[in-house]
């Protein structure tokens, strides 16, 4: 069957689904449309890494707990829990009214309720080396028996116990990550690796159809377990339709036409059309569009690969990395390229909004070309002479920022080459340590600075961890491990500022900025306010006709 015919059939099916009412019309349906330019490769929560995958997984799945907009841990499938006095035993009491989806490709005739054993199965998948989940590191401190079996224990159908081998202060928040979503063994066993394209969860929406690179359609879960304050079952929306337009200018045009209900973030191709230099919405759009912002726990950076492969890599010299950090003006970059949406990254890797953030105690890098020149000379490259070109891998979305850095660093004698990659391909190469330098971002998964600092812990090296820079420092490791034995938040945050200062001295990354969540939303859409993790939560979203 030709691609055109397949696309026609698919769109006909979409129209048929979205028109499934007596009037054969969509007019009385609330269908939410958004675009994902990065594409989606998997809807298996075991691989929910990166915003493109996390957002739809948040619509499809639930875990034991969740985070509210104040970063407090709140109940989800677990209605309550207790933690032992020594901080090692977590006991969760589950709701008994949560059921897995019935879909076109798997049906549970009597309704399949979630039990504690389903969480045991789901968590064991995460730590299974054969599954190779990028989230396996989150359960590193779960107790194991002599045979290596993790201590995820179903005490009965509605009681789950997790035993840790050592204290893990942010453990409850960790369990809010999408990796920790519950899945039914029947679906995973039926589809194997293809479960990534046949998701079955408990979330407010369930899979309807997916044509790769064209559209993903999720429909309302009629049996979702949550209700609003008036007793109405959530979600309010009837369906979610996700397109995969790569070109950002085209996405902007679709939004302006009303074909999309919201856009997240700011792109160079439309930032000046929508925003003033002060970061406010242009008044001519105020009748049709709302601008919603909030602090966003996301650090944007350029990472340096510190793995010594025997080549003459100048980035292995700390002085070179420090010089690059001093070599560009972040405040100017934010003003002209981001319309001041975000904050210049002049402190540590831990972003504004985290309790341990302290720009007075953690000295990062501001623009200082004189220091940059002195450090290059100290490294053996006076005025950049003899310094090989530095290649930075970047996706098209961040090309303007990297071009700015390229120009700025050229003023101190540093030649930068930009290698533009598709975002998914870049992530794969980053995880396999094939990029000497790369544009990266780290979004808060749980409300503790350990989430950021763990990227530089040597036991989190790939393929199972998230140490993409291959940073190895025994002193850092020792202090990091000590911080994770401390339950007192203030004392633990003191350790975090010491760790962040150590990172800035070693400079395995070049900070760009700390982000703000920004959403452009059609005026008829309600309930789209972003939170500090910028999670896409559509449970309470309505579209006014």
N, C-alpha and C positions, 0 to 999 in steps of 0.2 A: 504494500500500500504506500503510495507516495506521501511525502511529508505534508503536502498541501491538503490531500484528502484526509489524512489523520488529524490534522489541525482542525479541519472543517467538522469532522465527526466529534472531536473533543469539545469544540465550542458549542456544537449543537447539544451535546450532553449537559454542558454547563448551563445553557439556557433552559434546558428541560428541567434540571434540578432547581435552579433558582426561580423557576416559574411554577413549581409544584404546588398550585392551589387551584381552587375551583374556577377562578376567573382567568386562568392561564396568563397571569400578569405578575410582575414583581412589585407593583405599586404599593402593596400593603406589607411588603417584606422589608426588614431592616438588614441590609447587606453592607458590610464594612469592607472597603477596598484599600489596600496599601500595596506598595511595591518594595521588593527586596532586590536591589541591584547586585548584591554580592552572590545571589543564588543560594539555593539550599541543596545540600548533598545528602543529608540524612535527617530523619525524624525519629531516630532512636535516641532516647535521653542519655544513654551511655556515652554518646558522642556529642552531647550538647555543649560544644565549645564555640564561643564566638556569638555575637548578637544575632547574626542571621539565623542560626539554628536555635538559640535560646528562646527567641520570641515565639515561634510557632510551637515549640515544646512546652512553653508556659501555657499555651492555649489547649494543648492536648493532654497534659499530664498533671498529676498532683504528687506531692511527697508527704512526709509526716508533718512538716511545719512550713511556714512561709514567713516573709518579712513584710511589715507594713511600711508606710511612707516615712516613718520615723526610725526605720531600721531596727524595730523591735521584733523579736521572734514571736509569731502568733500561731495558733492551731491551724492545721489543715485537715489531713486525715486523722492525725493524732489529736484527740480532743483535750488531753492533759498528759502530764508527764512528771516524773520525779527523778532527782539526781541524788545519788548517794553522797554522804558527807565527805568521802575522800575524792569525789569528783570522777570516779571511774565507772560507775554503773548508771546507765540511763534506762528508765523503764517508761514505755509509752503505752497509753490506753487509747485504742483506736475506735473511731466511729464504726458502727455496724450497718450503716445505710449507704455505703459507697459501692458503686458497681462499675465494672469495666464496660467500655463501649461495645455495643453491637454495631457491626459495620457490614458493608457489602461483601467483605472477604472473610469475616469470621463472626459467627453468631453464637451467643450463649443463650439457649432456648429458655432456661428458667431464670436468667439474670445471674450474672457471676459477681458475687460480693467479694470485696477485698478482705483478706485475712492477714494476720501477722506473718504467716508463712510466705505470702507473696512478697513482703518486704525482705524476708530472709533470702528468697530467690533473687530478687532484684539487686540487693546489695552484694550478694556473692558474684553476680554477673560483673559488677564494677571492678572487683578485685581479681577476677579470673584472667590470668595472663593470655589465654587463648582469645578472649574477647578484645583485649588490648584497648580498653577504654582510656582516654586521656584524663579521666577523672579518678583513676585508681589511687592516686596519691592521697586523696582526701580521707581514706580509711587506713592510712599507714599506722595509726596508733590504736587500731582495734586489736584486741587481744586475739592471739592465735594459739591453738593447741599444738601438741607434739607433731601432728600430721599437717600442720599449716592451715587448718580450718579456722576461719574467722568466727568470732563470738557474736554472731547475729542469732538470737534465740527467740523462737516463738513459744512463749510460756503457755499460751492458749490461742484461740482464734483471734482474740481482740487485745492481746497483750504482747508487746515486743520488747525485748531487752537487748541492749548493746553494751558490751563490756570493753573498756579500754585498758590497754596495758600501761598507759601513763596519762597524766592529766593533759587535756587538750582544751584550753579555755574557750576557744570560739566554736566548740563542736556543735552546739545547737544551731548556730548560724550556718555552719557548713552544711547541715542537713537540709537547709532551704534551697541548696543548689539544685538545678534541674537534673544533674547526674543522679540524684537520690530519688527520682520519681519511681513510682511503683508500676510494674508491667506484669501481665499475666504470662505464666510459663507456657500456656497452650499456644499463644500467638507466636512467641519467640521460637518455640520448638517447631511449629508448623512452617514458618517462613525462614528461619535461620538468619543468615546475613541480610536477607531481603526484608527482614522486619523493619529495616531503616526506611523502606518505602511502603510498609503496611503497618503503620503505628496503631497501637491499641492502648489507650490509657483510661483515665477516669475524669479528665478535665472538662471544662465547660463546652468545648468543641471537639468534634471527631472528624476523622478523614472522610471526605466524599470522593475526591478525584485529584489526580496529580499528573500533569503533563510536563515533564522536565523542561525547564527553560521557557515555559509558556504561562502556565497558571496552576496554582494550588488552591483547591476549594475545601474549606472546612465548614461543616454545618453544626447547628446547635445540638448539644447533647440533651435530649429530652428528659434524661434521668439524672441530671447533675444534682449533686447533693446539697448545694448551698442555696439559701434563700435570702432575699433582702429583708429590711426591717418591717416591711408591710406583708411579709409572707409570700411574696412572689418569687418563683423559682428563677434563679440566674442560669444563663446570661439573658439579657434582653434582646441581643442581636439574634437574627435567624441564621446568618452565615457570615463567613469571612472569605474574601477572595484576594489572593496574593498573586501579583504579577512579577515578572522578572526582567523588567526593562533595564538594560545595562547603562545606556546613555543617560546621564543625569539631566541634560537639557530636555530630553524627551519626557523624563519623569516630571520635571517642573511644568512642562506644557500640559501633561495629563492632569496634574493637580489643578492648574489654573482653569482647565476646562470643566473641572468638577468630576472627572473620572476617578480620582483618588480622594479619599477622605482626609488623609493627613500625610505629611512628610516629616521625617525626623532628621535633625541635624541641619547643617548649612553647607552648601556647595558653592564653589567659586563661580559657577555659571549663573547662579541666580541670587547670590547673597546681596548684591547691591540693588537688585530690582525689588527685593522684599524688605531689606533692612537699611536703616540709616547707619552712619559710621558709629553712632552711639549704641547700636544694637537694638533699636526699637523698630517696630513694624512701620513701614511707609503708610502714611495716612490714607492714601488712595485705595488701599486694600482693606481698610478696617470694617467695611460693611459686609465683606464676604469671608474674611479669614481672621482667625484668632492666633495670636502668638503666645505660646505657653512656655515658660522657662522654670528651671529649678536647679539647685546645685546637683552636680552629677559626679559620682565617685568614679572617675575615669582619668587615668594618666596616659597622655599621648607622648611617645618617645621614639628615639632611634636607638636600636640595640646594636651592640658591637659583639661579634663572635670572638670569644677569647680562647677558643680551642686551638692549641698549638699543633698544626699539621705538618710542621717542618718547613713551611714556606716562609719567605721574608715578609711577614705581615706587619706593617707598621702599627696597626691597631692593637697589637699585643703590648705596645709601650704605653704605660699609663700617661706619660707626658703628652703624647699625641692625642689621646682621648680627652684629656683635660683641655688641651688647646682648642680642640673642636668645640667643646662646650662653651668656652669663652668667646668663640669666634663669630657669634651672630646675635642680633638684638631681638630677643623674644617679645618685648613689649611692642616694638614696631611691627613685628610679624602679626601679633594679635590685632593691632589696630587696623592694619591695611588688608590683611588676608582673612581675618575672622570677624571683622566688625565688632571686636571686643566681646565676642561670645566665648567666654572662658577666661582663664587667668594664666599669665606667663609662668612657665615652669622654672622658677628661680630658687626653689627650696629642694626638698627631697623627693624620692619616688612616691612616697605616700601622699595622696592628694588632699587638697582643702576639703574639709567636711569630716574627715576621720578624726576621732578623738585625740590621736597621737600627733596630728599635724602641728608642727611648731616651727614657723619660719625663722624665729629668733635663735633656736637651738640647732636647727639643721641648715647649715650654710650650703646652698647650691651654687649655681653659676649664673652670673649676669654678664652682660656684654662688656668685654674688656680686651680689645684687640692687642693692647700692649702686653698683657699677661700671656695671651695666646702666642704672640711672636716669641716671647722669652721661653715658653715651654717647648715650642717647635725647635728653637735653637738648642735647648737643653737635650732634646731627643736626637739631635744630630741632623736636623733639617732646617738650617737658618733660612728664614723667609720662604720656607717650603721647598728649598732646593734639595733635590734627591728624593723627595717624598713621592712614592708611587701614587697614581690616581686611586681614590677611594670610591668603591662602588656601593651605592645604597639601593636596595630593592624597595620599591614602593608601588602601591596600587594607584590607579588613576585618580581615585578620590583625594589623595594627599599629594598629588604631583605638584600643585602650586606651592605648598609649604616647602617641599624638598627643593624645588627650583629656587625659591628664595634663599634657602640655606646654601645651596650650590653657589649662588652669586655672592652671598656674604663671605663664605669661606674663601672664595677666589681672591678676596681683598687681602687675605693674609698668606697667600701663596699656596693654598690647598686646592687641588683639582678634584672635583667630585663628579662622578659619572652616575647617572640615574638609570636603573634597570626597571622598567615598568612591567609589572606582572599582574595577572588576574589575582584577586584577593585569595581565592581558594588555593591556587597554585603556590602563592607566596607563603601561605600558612604551612603547606606541606613541606616546602623547602626549608622554612625556618625550623620546623620540628626535626628535620633530619640534618641540621647543622650544615647546610649548603650555602648559606648567605653570609658574607663577611660583615655586612651591615644591613639593617632592615628597619623599616618604619613599623612600629608596633603600637598597640594600645592595651591597657589592662583595666577592665571594668570590674568594679567591686562585686564579688559573688556573695560575700558575707561580711557583716559589719565589724571587722577587726583588721588592724594593719598587718597582721600575719598573712592575710590574703595577698598583699603586695610584696612583702619581704620574702615570702616563701619562693618567689621566682628566682631567688639568688642563693637558695640553700642547695648545697651540692648533692644531697640525696634526692633532689627533685630534677635531676638531669633526665633528658629524654632517653628512651622512648616512653617512659611512663609518667614523667613529671612535666613541669612547665618552666624549667630553667633553660630558656631558649638562648641565653647568651653564653652558656657553659662557664658561668662564673664559679670559681672554686676558691674559697678562702677559709682555711681552718678556724681562724679567729672569729670570722663572721658566723660560721656554723656553730661554734661553741656558745657564743652569745645568743644566737637564735634559739638554740635548744634550751638554754637557761630561761629565756623569756616564756617559753611554753610550759614551764612548770609553775608559773605564777598566776594565781587566781585573782589577786587584787588588780583591778583595772588600772589604777593610777601608777602603781609600781611597774606593771607590765608595759604601759605606755612609755615610761621612762627608758626601758630597755629598747623599745622600738625607735625612739629618737636617736639612741646611740647607734643602732644598726643602720638607720637611714643615713646618718653622718658618715659612717664607714663606707657605705655604697657611694656616696657623693665623692669621697676622696679617691676611691678606686675607679670611678667613672666607667662602669660597664655599659652605661646608657647615656644618651644625650636627651635630656628632658625638653619637650616642646611646650606643652601646656597642660593645665588641669581643666577639665571640661565643664561645660554647663549643658544640661539637657535642654533641648530646644525643639519645639514641635509647632509646625504650621498646621492648623486644623480648620476644616470648613466650619462656618458659623453654626450650621445646623447639627453639629456633632457635640454631644455632651458626655462628660465623664472621662476625658482624655488627659487629665492633668498628669504630668510626669513626676516621678519620684526620684530619689537620689541614685537609684540603680538604673533608672530609665527602662524599667521592665515594661513590656507591652502587656497590660492587663485590660482585657476587653469585657470582663464580666459585667460591669455596670455601665457600659457605654450604650447610649441611645442615639438614634439619628432621627431628628425631627423632620417631618414631611412638609 
